[in-house]
Amino acid sequence: MLRDKYMNKRKAMSSEDIAFLSTKIFHQYLSRFKPLADQNIHIFLPISSKKEIDTGLWVDFFWKNKIQVFVPKIIKNRIISVAYLPHSDMQLNHWGILEPVSNIGENVAFDQVITPLLYADPQGNRIGYGKGFYDRFFANLHAETLRIGLNYFSPYELISDVDEYDIKLNHLVLPNETLSF
C-alpha cells in the first residue's frame, strides 16, 4: 500500500534530511508562487513525529511579508481555519498537531491552501493519513483557491483507489520542481 510505503520512507529520514529538503521545497515554492501582502493562505503546521515538512519557513515568511496566515483546527471531524498570528495561543491536539486554542473559525476566501500529504501521484491525487479531513475542507473552497501540496517524494506510481470524494491538488511542490495538474 502506498500510504505504508511513504510512511516508511519518511521514518528513514534524519532530522538533517528534513531540514535540508524543507528548505529546498520552500525555495521551490517561492520561485513558483510569489505570495503577496494581504493574501490569505491556509497552511498546515507539521507533525514532527511524522517527519512532515517544516512549514515554519513559510509561516515566518508570510508574517514578515504581511500575508494573512490561517491554520487548521479539527472540530467534530472537520477542519476549521483559524487565524494564526505570532502571539496566538497554541496547544497540541490528541494527534500531536499544534493548533490554536481558539475555536473561532474564519470564513475566508483563500488564495492558497498548502496541504500536507504522504504521497501525490502524477495526476494530482493525494494520500494523507486516511481521515478525509482535507478532501472535505477542499470541497468548501472557492474554485479559484490553489490547492498546493508539499512533498519530499516525486510522483511515479498512480493511486489506484481514488474515489468520487477525493479532490485533486492543483500543484505539487517538490525539492527540485513544481508540478501542475
C-alpha positions in Angstrom: 0.0 0.0 0.0 1.4 3.4 -0.9 0.5 5.0 2.4 2.7 2.5 4.3 5.4 2.7 1.7 5.8 6.5 2.0 5.4 6.5 5.8 8.3 4.1 6.0 10.3 6.3 3.6 9.7 9.2 5.9 10.6 7.2 9.0 14.0 6.6 7.5 14.7 10.3 7.1 17.0 12.1 9.5 16.3 15.5 11.0 19.1 16.8 8.8 17.3 15.4 5.7 14.0 17.0 6.8 15.7 20.4 7.4 17.6 20.3 4.0 14.6 19.1 2.0 12.2 21.5 3.7 14.4 24.4 2.8 14.6 23.2 -0.9 10.9 22.8 -1.1 10.4 26.3 0.5 12.6 27.9 -2.1 10.9 26.0 -4.9 7.6 27.2 -3.6 8.8 30.9 -3.5 10.2 30.7 -7.1 6.8 29.5 -8.4 4.1 31.2 -6.4 5.5 34.6 -5.1 2.8 35.3 -2.4 1.9 38.9 -1.8 0.9 41.0 1.1 -2.7 40.8 2.2 -3.2 37.4 0.5 -4.9 34.7 2.7 -3.1 31.5 2.9 -4.1 28.4 4.9 -1.1 26.2 5.8 -0.6 23.1 7.9 1.7 23.0 10.9 3.9 19.9 10.8 3.6 16.8 12.9 7.2 16.4 13.8 6.7 12.8 14.9 5.5 12.0 11.4 8.5 13.9 9.9 6.4 16.3 8.0 7.9 19.2 6.0 8.9 22.1 8.3 6.3 24.8 7.3 7.8 27.2 9.9 9.8 28.6 7.0 6.6 29.5 5.2 4.9 30.9 8.2 7.8 33.2 9.1 8.0 34.4 5.5 4.2 35.1 5.4 4.3 37.0 8.7 7.3 39.1 7.6 5.5 39.9 4.3 2.1 40.8 5.8 0.4 37.7 4.4 -2.6 36.5 6.4 -1.9 33.1 7.8 -4.6 30.5 8.8 -4.0 27.1 10.2 -6.3 24.1 10.6 -8.1 23.1 13.7 -10.1 19.9 13.9 -13.6 20.3 15.4 -16.0 17.4 15.2 -14.1 15.6 12.4 -13.8 18.6 10.1 -11.2 21.3 9.6 -11.9 24.9 10.5 -9.4 27.7 9.6 -8.2 29.8 12.5 -6.2 33.0 12.0 -2.6 32.4 13.1 -0.6 35.3 14.5 2.8 35.4 16.2 1.1 35.8 19.6 -1.6 33.1 19.0 -2.1 30.7 21.9 -1.4 27.2 20.7 -1.7 23.6 22.0 -1.1 20.1 20.9 -4.3 18.1 20.0 -4.6 14.4 20.6 -2.9 13.6 17.3 0.2 15.6 18.2 -0.7 18.5 15.9 -0.1 22.0 17.1 -3.3 24.0 16.7 -4.8 27.2 18.0 -6.6 27.3 21.4 -9.3 29.5 19.7 -12.3 27.7 18.2 -13.2 30.8 16.2 -13.1 29.7 12.5 -12.7 32.2 9.8 -14.8 32.1 6.6 -12.1 33.5 4.3 -11.6 33.4 0.5 -8.2 31.7 0.5 -5.7 32.4 -2.3 -3.8 29.2 -1.4 -4.3 26.2 0.8 -0.9 24.5 1.4 -1.7 20.9 2.4 0.2 18.0 3.9 0.3 14.6 2.3 2.2 11.4 2.3 2.2 10.9 -1.5 0.7 12.5 -4.6 0.5 10.7 -7.9 1.3 12.1 -11.4 -2.4 13.2 -11.8 -2.5 15.3 -8.6 -4.4 12.7 -6.4 -3.1 12.7 -2.9 -2.8 10.3 0.0 -2.9 11.7 3.5 -3.4 9.8 6.8 -6.8 8.4 5.7 -9.2 10.5 7.7 -10.5 12.6 4.7 -10.2 16.0 6.5 -8.6 17.8 3.6 -11.0 16.4 0.9 -13.9 17.7 3.0 -12.1 21.0 3.5 -11.3 21.3 -0.2 -14.9 20.7 -1.1 -15.8 24.0 0.5 -13.1 26.2 -1.1 -13.7 28.8 -3.8 -12.9 27.5 -7.3 -10.0 30.0 -7.6 -8.2 28.8 -4.5 -5.0 27.0 -5.3 -4.6 23.6 -3.6 -0.8 23.2 -3.2 0.7 20.0 -1.8 4.3 19.8 -0.4 6.2 16.6 -0.6 9.7 15.1 -0.4 9.0 12.4 -3.0 8.3 12.7 -6.7 5.2 11.1 -8.1 5.8 7.9 -10.0 3.0 5.5 -9.1 -0.7 6.0 -9.7 -3.0 5.9 -6.7 -5.4 3.0 -7.6 -8.2 3.7 -5.0 -9.2 7.2 -5.9 -12.9 7.8 -5.2 -15.5 10.4 -6.1 -14.9 12.4 -2.9 -11.2 12.8 -3.5 -10.2 16.2 -4.7 -7.0 16.7 -6.6 -4.2 19.1 -6.0 -3.6 22.0 -8.4 0.1 21.9 -7.8 2.8 19.8 -6.0 6.0 21.4 -4.8 8.9 19.0 -4.5 12.6 19.7 -3.7 13.6 20.2 -7.3 10.4 21.1 -9.2 6.8 22.1 -9.1 4.2 20.1 -10.9 0.9 21.4 -12.1 -2.2 19.3 -12.7 
